[in-house]
Amino acid sequence: MKIQFIASLPPIQSAIKLDGNGDGGRIQLDVPRNNVEALIKLQGLAGKILKVVVEEASEIDFIYQGGE
């Protein structure tokens, strides 16, 4: 299953957290409300192993995906 949506890293220090052992981490994303459907699909994959690919989006992509 492929789920695609527009997101950004929030401008906060804790957007990317490394664990204390240095062998893992967590990423926090801000997602526009128009992309909530994709988040619901993503939630259905909780507990699964995911392949994550990050690609910088253009402003046109952002507007097309419902960004403000």
N, C-alpha and C positions, 0 to 999 in steps of 0.2 A: 504494500500500500504506500502511495506517495502522497504526502500532505504538504502543501506549499502555501505560505502566507508571508506577508510583510511584517517585519518587526524591527525593533531597535534596542540597543543596550541602553538602559536608563542611565542618566547622568548622576549616578550614585556610586560611592566607593565599593559597595557590596554587590555590584552587578555581576562580577566574576569572583567567586570565592574558592580558594584552594583549601583543602582539608589540612589538618595539623600535621599529618604524616607526609604531605607532599606527593601523595600517590593518587590524587583524584580532585575533583572540584564540582562546582555547580555554577550554572549560568542562569541569570534572570533576564527575561525579555519583556519589553513593552509591546503590546499588540493592539492595533486600532480596533475599535468596537465592530467595525464591518468585517473583521476576520474571526469573530468569535466562533463561527461554525467550524473553522479549521482547528481551533483550540479544543472543541468538544471531541472532534475526531482524534486529536492527539491524546487526549485524556484516556481514550479507549485503548491506547497502547501502553498504559502504565504497567510497569513490571517487565516490559519487553526490552530487548536489546535494540537500539536504534543506530542507524548510520546517519550522521549529521554532516551536512555540507553547507557552508556559509558562503554566500555570494553577495557582494555589495550591490544594492538595487539603485536604480536611477530615480530621480524625482518623479519621472513619468510613471514608473512602476508603482511608486508610493501613491500617487493620485489615482491611478487605475484600480488599485486594491482598496480604495476607500479611505485613504489617509486624509487628514485635514491640514 
